Amino acid sequence: MDLKNYLDELRRVGLLKMINSPMSMEFDIPLVVHRFSGSGPALLFNNVKSHPGFSAVANIIDTRVKLTMALRVSSIEEAYIRLLNAEANPLEPREVNDFPLIRLSEVDLSKLPIPRFFEKEPGPCLTSGVVLGLGEYVNASFHRLTVIDKDKFVIRLVPRHLYRIFNDNKAKGLDTPIAIVWGIHPAFLLASASSPPYGVSELGVANRLMNGELRVFKLSNGIPVPVDAEVVMEGFILKNVEHDEGPCVDVMGTYDVVRRQPVVKITAVYVKPNPIVHVLVAGDAENSVLMGFEKEAKIWSAVRAVADVKAVRLTKGGGGWLHAVVSIRKTVEGEGKNAILAAFAAHPSLKHVVVVDDDVNVDDLNEVEWAIATRFRADEDLVIIEGVRGSSLDPAAINQSIGLTTKMGIDATRPLSKDAWRFERAKIPERINVNEIKLE
């Protein structure tokens, strides 16, 4: 289960297209990736300007069809179960003694095809690299990495597990050993975007998702890295060096604030022959899938405990992060509100959630709006929770640094005390195949 084999699978089913004309990683390739995001095939760029020998791929897991292919499952519900099971039952990867990647003679980040995405960003930014950090255990997670020197990044260290590892090491007077993995199978990416409890390594989650096929090699700084990665960077997060980070674009497609953040020093770079790197545009569908799918699975599991859940979607308009639509098969009054509370508990960054009946398609926001228009009353069905922790990605938060905000839930399920026919959507019988009609 490596990236190249996965791309071969996409090619066989017509979900990979190649672009052979020369294109630049500065703005041009990101623009093409953005235009095809969430609605077409994965894109393989075979001629990256100024970086001979490198190819770039994008939109490899931007749809649910590709996601189920990557996890080798037949449904989204099966994908939820596989991911949650992998978090609950991680499998330690097998360590090997041979590392097939080649160490470059010098560290010069300008020689790597790191994209530049948006006009106001300060420079090239790596958004698709998985950062492995070593402390009490090995954590794998996504962090924005902006190039600031030939051997240095500034890293956006969100207060999660790697942040805790960094501060624990800093308190001991130590730099934090890290590796950056760039170009890897999507199952590894999904595991790295997940949030198991502190102390549970995402490497074990990835290996479980990858059916025990993950093999790792331990670098000189102690970090075990996948031997099937296309590019690996070895280095340290420096304990006492900071740099301005930003303004960079986040999952909501808006510019984040400028912060003082830690600096990463790269000490070695390793590459496969003819490496393929992964391009991930902030705010695009692939970004939303990677960030939000595990949260969607946790919402599905939590709502399942209080209602008969049919489907869950973190919506595109909410960045795959702040907004959810949940459909349930309602049997008693109050289940809609219980589902709202369960969703907020499962995904604390969630800002707004709409609960609908199972006859409403959660992927069609016109149907969701119709349910709100016909089945929701603000005086009875609105849930407002003030002064709670939300997401730092919400620019409208009361306090954006900690995401303090007000949350809203909309129970757009039909009231069971009223006649069901009053809330039924009228249908025209389909006695002919409209798609076969010729328009002349």
N, C-alpha and C positions, 0 to 999 in steps of 0.2 A: 504494500500500500504506500507507494511513493507518488510524488507529484506527476512524474512523466507517465507512469502507468494510468493514473487517473485521467490525464489528458487524452491518452489513447482511447479510454472508455468513452469519453465525451465525443471524440472524433468519430467513433464507430456508430454513434446514434445521431450524428449530425448536430451536436451541440458545441462544436469547436470550429471556429473559422480563423484563417490565417491572414495576416496583413504583412506583405513582403516589402512594401515601399519603405524607404528610410524615414523614420520618425524620431523626434526628439522626446526625451523624458521631461524636458522643461515645457510644461503646459500642453504640448500637442498630444502625446499619448494619453495623459489624464483626461483631456477633452473628449477624445474618441471613446474612452472607457465610460465616461459619464453619459454620453449620448446613448449608449447601448445598455446601460445598467438596468437590470431587472426585467428586460423585455426581449432578450435575444440570446445568442450563443456566447460561450466564453471566447475571448479574443487572444490570439497568440501573435505577438509582434516579433517577427524574425529578423528585423533590421533596425536595431536601436542605434541612433546616431551617436557618434563619439565614444561608443562602447562596443567595439568589435568582439565577437565571441559570445556576447550576452543576448538572450531573448527575454521577452517579458510577457506575462500572461495576466489576464484580469477577468473578472466576472465568473470565477470558477465555482462559486457557491452562492450566487445572487438570487436564485429561485429555489422553490421547494422541490422541484423536480431534480435539480442538481444536488440539493442537500440529501434527498433520499438515496440518490445514486452513490454519493460519497460515503454514506453510512451503511449502504447495502441493505436497505429496508424497503418495505412496500407501502408504507403510509407514514404520515406525520405523527400519528399517535405512537407508532412503533419507534419512531425516532426519539420522541419524548422519553419513552420507557428505556431505550438503550442508553441515552445520555444520563438519565437519572440513576440507572443501575451502575453505570461506569463510575459515577461520583461516589456511590455508596459502596462499590466493590472494586477499588482500583487494583491494577495488576502491575507489579514492579517490572519495568522493562529489562530485557537481557543485555548485560554489558559485554562488549566485544573488545578485542585487542587491536583490531585493524581499523584504520580511519581512511576511507577512500578519497577524501577531499585533499586538494593540493594547497599547501600554504603559499601565499603570495610572498614575493621577496621583500615587499615593503607595505606599510599601512598607509594608504592614501585614499580616503573616502571619496575623493573626486573621481577616482577611477572606477567606482561602482556606480551603476545606473540608478541612483537614488532620485526619485521624481521630485519635481517642483510642481505643486498643484495649483495654488491660488495666488492671485496678483499681490495681495497685501502680506502674504507670508514672507518671513525673512530669508528663506532659502530652501534648499532641498530638504525634504522631510520623509523619513521612513515611517510609514503607518502600518505596514503589513508584516513587520518583523516581530517574532515572538521573543520576549526577553526572559531568559532563565536566570534566576537569581539564587544565590546560595547563602543560607543562614542555618536555622535549625533543620531545614529541609530544602529541597529544590522547588521553587515556585516558578510557574510558567504563566506569563500574562502579556497582554498587549499594552504598549506605551508609546506615545508619540516621541520620535527621536529626530531632532533637527540638527543638521550638520553645522558646527561652529568653527571647525578647524580640520586639518587633514586627518587627524586621528581622534577627534572628539565630537560627541553629540551633547546636546542638552536634552534631558529626558523629562517628560511630564510625568511626575511620580504622584499619581492619584492616591489618596489615603486608603489603600487596601493592603493586601498581604506583602507585596514587594516593598512598599513604603515601611511597613513594620520591620521587615528583615533589614532594610537599609538603616533604620534608626537603631535597631539592636546592635548591628555591627559598628555603627558610628559611636555608640555609647562605650564600646569596647576599644575604641581607637583604631578600628579596622575599616579599610575600603571593602565594598561588597563585590565579590566575584560574580561576573555575569557572562552569559553568551547571548548573542542575538542570532536567531535562526530565521533564515529568509528563503522562502521557496520550499514548501513542505506540503504533504497531503492534507486536504481539508479536514479530515477527522482530527488531526493534530491541532489544527487551528481552532476547531470548535471546542476541543478540550481545554485549550489555553485560554479561551474566552469564557470558560465556565468559572463558577465560584464555589468550589467545595470548601469545607471547613478549613481553617488555618491548620497547617500541618499535614494536610492531604495533598500530595504532589500531583499536579496536573499531568505529569509524565505518566503516572499510573493510570489516570483517567484516560489519557490518549491511548495507552497500550491496550486497555480493555476495549475501547471503541475500535481499535485496529486489530482486534482478534489475536492479541499477543504477538503481533508482527513487528512491534517497535523495538529496534536495537539501538543502543547508545554507546558512545565512546567518551571516556572521561578526558577532558582537556587538562592542560597543565595547571589551570587555576581551580581544578576540582569540579567543574561543571560537566555533567553527562549530557551530551548532545546527540540528536538523532543522526545516524550515519547516512540516512537517505535525504538529508537536507541538501539544497542546492548551494547555499552560501551560509557560512557560519563565521561570526565575528566574536572574538574572545577579548575580554577586558574586565574593567572594574568600574563601579560607580564610586567616584572619589568622595571621601567622607566630608571634606571641608571646602569644596569648590562649588560655587554656584554661578549661574549665568541667567540672563533674561531669556525666558521661553515664551515665544509668541510674538505677535498675534497669529495663532494658527486656527484652522477650521475644525470644529468638532462634529459629532454625529448629527446635530441639528442643522448643519449647513451654515452656521453663523461663526463669526470670529470669537474665539475665547479671549479672555483677558491676558495681559502680560504678567508673568510671575517670575520670581527668582526660583530656579529649580536646580537640582543637582546635575553634575557633569559626568559623562561617561567617557573614559579613556579606552580606546581600542588598542590592544597590544599585538593582535594577530588576526589575519583574515584568511579563511580557507574557502576554496570553491571547487565545485565539480567541473569536469571538462564540459564546455558549452553550457554553462548554467542558465536556468530559467528562473527569473525573479518574478515576484508577485506584486502587482500594482493594486492598491486599495485606496479609492477616493473617499475621503471623509464625507459622510452624509448620503452616500449612494446605497443601493439596495444590499450590496455585499457587506458593507459596514454594518447595516442594520441587522442582517441575518447573524453575523458573527457575534455582535454585541448582545442581541436580544433573544436569540433562539433558546438559550438555556433558561432565561427568565420566563419566556413563554411556557416552557416545559414545567417550571416550578409553579406558575399560575395555574396551569392545567391540573397539576397534582393537588394543589391546595383547594381549588374550587371543587374538584372531584370529591373532596371530603365533606362538602356541605350541600352539593347539588349534583344532579345528573348532567355533567358537562358534555356538550357536543363539540365545541371548537373554541380556540383561543387565537387571537391575532394581536400582536403588537404592530401598530399600523405604520405605514410609510410616512404619513403626515406627522406622526409623533416621533419620527426618527428611529422607529423600531425600538423605542425606549420609554417615552413618556406617556403614550396613549395605548390603551388596550380595548378590544371588543371581545366579549365573552358571550357565547350562546349556550343556553341551558334548556333542558326539558323540565319545565317548571311543573311541580305537582302540588305545592302548597304555597300560600302567601308568605312572603318574607324571604324566600329562597334567593330572589334577585339581590336583595340587600346583603344577605349572607355572602353571596358570590362577590359582591363589591368589596366587602371587608377582607375576604380571603385573598383576593387579588392584590390589594394594597399590602397585606402582610407578607405575601410571597415575593413581591418585587417592590422594595421600599422606595425606589426611584420613580415609580409610577405616579403620574400626576392626575390623569383623568381615566376613568373606566366606564364603558357602556355595557350593560348586560341586556341581551335580547333573547327572544325565544328561538327555538331550534328551527323554525321555518324561515329565519332570516339568515342570509348569506353574509358571514363576517368579512368576506373578501370584497363585498360590494358595498361601498360606503353610501351609495344611494339607498340601498335597502336598510342600512343602519339608520340613516336619517329619516326614512319613512317610518321605522319603528318608533323613533323618538317622537315624530309628529303625531302618530296615531295611538301610542300606548303609554305615553309618559305624561304625568302631571307633576309640575314642579313643587306643589304644596305637599304631595304625598310621596313622590318617588325620587327626590333629590337628596343625596347624602353629601354633606360638606364637613370636612375635617380641617380645622384651622391649626396653624402653628406647629406643623409636623415636618420631620426631615424628609426631603425629597431628593432632587438631583442637582448637582452643581452645574449640569449642562442646561438647566432651565434659566434663560436670561431674565425671566420675569419673577424669579424667586425673591422672597422678602430679603433673604441674605444668601447671595449666590455662592459664597465661599463654602457654606455648609449645606446649601440647598433648602434652607428653611422656606416653607411654602404653605399654601392652602390646597387641599386635594378635593376633587369632586367626583362623585359616582352618580351615574344615571341609570335607574332601573326602568328600562324600556320594555319590560315584559308585560303581557296583557293581564289585567286584573281577572282573577278566576271567578270573582263574584258576579261578573257580567256575562252576557250572552257571547259565546265564542264567535258566532257568525258576524258580529259587529266589527271584529278585528281581523277578519279573514281577507286576504288579498284576492281579488277576483282574477280568474284565469280563463283564457280562451282555449277550448279543447284543441289539441294538436293532432288533427286527423290527416294532415298532409305534411310533407317535408318542405319547409319554406326555402331551405338552402338550394333545392333543385329547381326553383322557379327561375326562368330566364327573363331578364329585364331587357327589353328591346327599345 
